[in-house]
Amino acid sequence: MNGPQDLGGQMGFGPIAPEADEPLFHAEWEKRALGLTLAAGAMGHWNIDESRHARECLHPADYYSSTYYEIWTKALEALLKRHGFVSDADLAAGDAVDGAVTPKRVLKPEQVAGMLQRGSPYDRPIASAPLFHAGHKVRTRNFHPTGHTRLPRYARGKVGTVEAVRGGFVFPDSHAHGQGENPQWIYTVVFTGSELWGEGADPTLLVSIDAWESYLVPV
Amino acid sequence: MTHDHDHDHHDNDLDPMAARVRALETILTRKGLVDAAAIDAIVETYETKVGPRNGAHVVVKAWSDPAFADWLRRDATAAIASLGYAGRQGEHMQAVFNTAETHNLVVCTLCSCYPWSVLGLPPVWYKAPPYRSRAVLDPRGVLAEFGLVLPEGQKVRVWDSTAELRYLVIPMQPEGTEGWSEDRLAKLVSRDSMIGTAVALAPEAA
C-alpha cells in the first residue's frame, strides 16, 4: 500500500541528527516493547510480513508522530486484537478482562537463546528456473496495490539491471495477508540515480532494491 | 513526531507509553500468553550479547584473512556463522565491500531492516523518516550530516533492504594498519562504518 512507511524520496523531515553515544534504549518501556513484540510473535499466529503491514496501516499522522517502538506497540495491539488474544475491554481496563484464544505456544525463558539464534529463514526451494540473470535489463511494474508490497514507489516503473539472483524467498505480498508463502526468485536490481530521480540526480549514484520476480518485466 | 528532528535529541512522550506498554504486558502475562522472564531474556541478549562488536569481528577477520574475505563475498551467511553470529535478522547476509571506486550505504526505506546478528538493534536515526527518506535520493547530503565527505570521483551505491537480505558494509582498511592484531584493528571499526555512514577510523584512534 502507498502508506506512510514508503519513505524513499520524501522530503521535509528535517536533519538526521544522529545522537552521540546513543543508548540502546531511551526508556525502560522500550525494552518491554521489544520483548513483548518478539515474545508475542513467538506464539506463532502471525508472521513478519503481517507485522510490517500492521505497522504501515497506522494512520499517517499517527505513524509520523510516533517513535519506532511506539509504532511497534500500536501494531502489536492491532495484531493481538485481530487474532483474538486481546479485546478492546482488556485495553480499556489495562488488565485481563476477557478470555483469549489458546496460543500455539508460549515462549519460555530457556527457549529465547535458541529462538534468536535460529531466527526465521525465509528462503524456500523453487521448482522453476529464474526468469532473469545477472546483466538482464528489467522494468519494475507500476502498480499501486492496497495490500502489502515491498516494491517502494520510488522504484516503480523504472528500468534497472539485474545484478544477482539471490534465491527463492517467501512472497510478502501474499504472506502478509494469510494467502500463503508463494515463494519467488529474488533479484538484486540496480538503478542509476538519473533513472530514479531524473534531472539533477547525483551522476555517481546507484541504488539497488531486492525485487521478487513478479515485480519485474523484461525490457 | 514526539521527537523533534530540528534538535539532536529524541525525547519520547514517556509516561503515556510507559503506561500503555505496562498495561499490555499485564494483560498478556495474566492471560498466560507471554512469560515476563522471556522478555527479560530477550532484552538481556541485545544488551549484552549481540551488538556491533560482532560485526567489527567480521570486518577485521576480512581485513586480516583473504580466504575469509573471499568466503564472505561468496557466502556471507556461512562465513559470518563460522564466527558464531547467526539468527534473527541475520538469516540471509550479504557483505558489501567498500573500494576506492565505490562507497556503500545501507538503508531500509520501507521499515527498519537491519542486520541484528552482527550490529545489534538499530539506532533511532536509522529507523526514523529523515534518514529513510533521503538516503536513496541524496546520499552525499546524508553522509555530510555524519561528517563524511567522499572524494568526488567515488561512486555511491545505496542498498535498500526491501527483502530479507541483510547488508553489512565492509569498510576499507585504513592505511598504516597492516599487520595489526585483530583486537587493535577492531577499535577502528565503528557501527556506522558498517552501515556506511562513516569510514573506518584513522590508526591514531586505536
Contacts between the chains, C-beta under 8 A, distances in Angstrom:
chain1	res1	chain2	res2	distance
A	5	B	110	5.4
A	5	B	111	6.0
A	6	B	109	7.1
A	6	B	110	6.2
A	7	B	109	5.2
A	7	B	110	7.5
A	7	B	129	5.5
A	7	B	132	4.3
A	7	B	133	4.3
A	8	B	109	3.6
A	8	B	110	7.8
A	8	B	132	7.2
A	8	B	133	6.6
A	8	B	136	4.6
A	8	B	137	7.1
A	8	B	160	6.8
A	9	B	133	6.6
A	9	B	136	6.4
A	9	B	137	4.8
A	10	B	129	7.1
A	10	B	133	4.1
A	11	B	133	6.8
A	11	B	134	7.8
A	13	B	5	6.1
A	13	B	128	7.7
A	13	B	129	4.1
A	13	B	130	4.3
A	13	B	133	5.5
A	13	B	134	7.8
A	14	B	5	3.6
A	14	B	6	5.6
A	14	B	130	5.6
A	15	B	5	6.3
A	15	B	6	7.3
A	15	B	8	7.9
A	15	B	130	6.3
A	15	B	145	6.0
A	16	B	125	5.2
A	16	B	128	7.7
A	16	B	130	4.6
A	16	B	131	5.0
A	16	B	134	7.6
A	16	B	142	6.4
A	16	B	145	5.0
A	16	B	146	7.5
A	17	B	5	6.1
A	17	B	7	7.0
A	17	B	8	4.1
A	17	B	9	7.9
A	17	B	10	7.9
A	17	B	125	6.6
A	17	B	130	7.3
A	17	B	145	7.9
A	18	B	8	7.5
A	18	B	123	7.0
A	18	B	125	4.8
A	18	B	145	7.6
A	18	B	146	6.3
A	18	B	192	7.7
A	18	B	197	7.6
A	19	B	8	6.3
A	19	B	9	6.8
A	19	B	10	6.2
A	19	B	123	7.3
A	19	B	124	6.7
A	19	B	125	7.1
A	22	B	123	5.2
A	22	B	124	6.6
A	24	B	46	6.9
A	24	B	47	6.1
A	24	B	120	7.4
A	24	B	121	6.1
A	26	B	10	6.2
A	26	B	11	7.7
A	26	B	12	5.9
A	26	B	124	7.3
A	27	B	12	5.9
A	27	B	14	5.4
A	27	B	17	7.4
A	27	B	18	6.6
A	28	B	18	7.1
A	29	B	14	7.4
A	29	B	17	5.5
A	29	B	18	4.2
A	29	B	20	7.9
A	29	B	21	4.3
A	29	B	22	7.0
A	30	B	12	7.9
A	31	B	39	7.8
A	31	B	43	4.5
A	32	B	21	5.0
A	32	B	22	7.2
A	32	B	25	5.6
A	32	B	39	6.2
A	32	B	43	7.9
A	33	B	17	7.9
A	33	B	21	5.1
A	34	B	42	6.6
A	34	B	43	6.5
A	34	B	46	7.3
A	34	B	121	7.5
A	35	B	38	7.2
A	35	B	39	3.1
A	35	B	40	7.2
A	35	B	42	4.3
A	35	B	43	5.3
A	36	B	21	6.9
A	36	B	24	6.2
A	36	B	25	5.9
A	36	B	28	6.8
A	36	B	34	6.4
A	36	B	39	6.2
A	38	B	42	5.2
A	39	B	28	7.9
A	39	B	34	4.6
A	39	B	35	7.1
A	39	B	38	5.0
A	39	B	39	5.6
A	39	B	42	6.7
A	40	B	28	6.6
A	40	B	33	6.9
A	40	B	34	6.0
A	42	B	38	7.9
A	43	B	33	6.5
A	52	B	110	7.7
A	52	B	111	5.5
A	55	B	111	6.9
A	56	B	110	7.8
A	56	B	111	7.7
A	64	B	1	6.2
A	64	B	129	6.6
A	65	B	1	5.3
A	65	B	2	6.1
A	66	B	1	7.2
A	66	B	2	7.1
A	67	B	1	7.1
A	67	B	2	6.3
A	67	B	3	6.1
A	67	B	10	7.2
A	67	B	12	5.4
A	67	B	124	7.2
A	68	B	112	6.2
A	68	B	124	7.1
A	68	B	127	4.2
A	68	B	128	7.3
A	69	B	17	7.7
A	70	B	2	7.6
A	70	B	12	7.5
A	70	B	17	5.9
A	73	B	17	7.0
A	73	B	20	6.5
A	73	B	21	5.8
A	73	B	24	6.9
A	76	B	24	7.2
A	77	B	24	6.6
A	80	B	24	7.9
A	80	B	28	7.6
A	85	B	28	7.4
A	85	B	31	7.1
A	85	B	33	5.8
A	86	B	24	7.7
A	86	B	27	5.8
A	86	B	28	7.5
A	90	B	27	4.9
A	91	B	23	7.1
A	91	B	24	7.7
A	91	B	27	7.4
A	94	B	19	7.6
A	94	B	22	7.9
A	94	B	23	3.6
A	94	B	26	6.6
A	94	B	27	7.4
A	95	B	23	7.3
A	95	B	26	5.9
A	95	B	27	6.4
A	95	B	30	6.9
A	96	B	26	7.3
A	96	B	27	5.1
A	96	B	30	3.9
A	96	B	31	5.0
A	99	B	31	7.7
A	100	B	31	4.7
A	100	B	33	6.3
A	103	B	33	5.6
A	106	B	32	6.7
A	106	B	33	6.3
A	106	B	34	7.1
A	106	B	35	6.3
A	107	B	34	7.3
A	107	B	35	6.4
A	107	B	38	4.6
A	108	B	35	6.0
A	108	B	38	6.3
A	109	B	35	6.2
A	109	B	37	4.1
A	109	B	38	4.8
A	109	B	40	7.0
A	109	B	41	4.6
A	111	B	38	7.4
A	112	B	38	5.5
A	112	B	41	3.9
A	112	B	42	5.6
A	112	B	45	6.7
A	113	B	41	7.2
A	113	B	45	7.0
A	115	B	88	7.6
A	116	B	42	7.3
A	116	B	45	5.8
A	116	B	50	7.7
A	116	B	87	5.1
A	116	B	88	4.8
A	117	B	86	6.1
A	117	B	87	4.3
A	117	B	88	8.0
A	118	B	87	6.0
A	118	B	88	7.9
A	119	B	86	7.0
A	119	B	87	4.1
A	119	B	88	4.3
A	119	B	89	7.0
A	119	B	90	6.7
A	119	B	91	4.3
A	119	B	117	7.6
A	120	B	88	7.1
A	120	B	91	6.6
A	121	B	91	4.6
A	121	B	92	7.2
A	122	B	91	6.8
A	122	B	92	7.0
A	122	B	164	4.3
A	123	B	91	7.9
A	123	B	92	6.3
A	123	B	164	7.8
A	150	B	110	6.3
A	150	B	162	4.7
A	150	B	163	6.3
A	151	B	162	7.2
A	152	B	109	5.4
A	152	B	110	5.9
A	152	B	160	6.9
A	152	B	162	6.5
A	154	B	109	7.5
A	154	B	136	6.5
A	154	B	137	7.8
A	155	B	160	7.7
A	166	B	92	7.8
A	166	B	163	7.6
A	166	B	165	6.1
A	167	B	92	8.0
A	169	B	92	8.0
A	169	B	163	6.2
A	169	B	164	5.9
A	170	B	164	7.7
A	186	B	163	5.4
A	186	B	165	7.4
A	188	B	165	7.8
A	196	B	136	7.4
A	197	B	137	6.1
A	202	B	138	7.2
A	202	B	139	7.2
A	202	B	140	6.3
A	202	B	156	6.8
A	204	B	153	7.8
A	204	B	154	7.2
A	204	B	155	4.6
A	204	B	156	5.8
A	205	B	139	6.5
A	205	B	155	7.5
A	205	B	156	5.2
A	205	B	158	7.1
A	206	B	155	6.6
A	206	B	156	7.2
A	206	B	157	4.8
A	206	B	158	7.2
A	207	B	136	5.2
A	207	B	157	7.7
A	207	B	158	4.6
A	207	B	160	6.4
A	208	B	157	7.2
A	208	B	158	7.3
A	208	B	159	5.6
A	208	B	160	6.7
A	209	B	160	4.9
A	209	B	162	4.6
A	210	B	160	7.9
A	210	B	161	7.2
A	210	B	162	5.0
A	210	B	163	3.6
A	210	B	165	5.3
A	211	B	162	7.2
A	211	B	163	7.8
A	212	B	163	7.3
